[in-house]
């Protein structure tokens, strides 16, 4: 070094010329950022299940079927890969067996997703893959599809941002 110290050190009495730095924030609406997000969401894995016949398989969103490969139903629900309880609840309901309160809640969530999937297709799973979006608020986010794909993804980004900002209060 030339005796001036670290470039980050301010020497008392040393005048630093005023400089303007321009840091460009991430522009979530840029085509690049949209593609990055889309790719991340499309690679999320879910346990996809048919609420009509009980078929189930773990698949990435991008490989989700448009209808049940076993019975042809469009009522496909989804849960986290580790969530075996939702699948058990669906299969018990199909058989007409009595469900416990937690099983009823799991079944209700899967039915909400399946209902939205029947209307919005894979976009329902894309929404569900977004942190901060669950069965209870998916409908609101999915309604943005009518405004265009960009509006849909911007609303997903907004939901994820809200989730990341507020999750410390939910835990």
Number of C-alpha atoms within 10 A of each C-alpha: 6 5 5 9 10 10 7 6 8 12 11 6 6 7 8 8 6 6 6 6 6 6 6 6 6 8 10 15 14 10 10 11 13 18 13 12 15 15 13 14 20 20 15 18 20 22 21 27 24 27 26 18 17 21 17 18 13 17 17 18 25 16 12 20 16 15 16 21 12 12 12 14 15 21 24 31 29 32 25 15 14 10 13 11 14 25 25 16 25 27 20 16 18 13 11 9 10 11 16 10 9 12 19 16 14 20 24 16 19 26 20 19 24 25 19 23 21 17 13 15 19 20 18 24 29 22 25 26 24 21 16 20 19 16 20 10 13 21 18 11 20 21 12 17 16 9 9 9 13 15 15 19 24 16 19 25 19 15 19 16 13 13 17 12 10 12 10 8 7 6 5
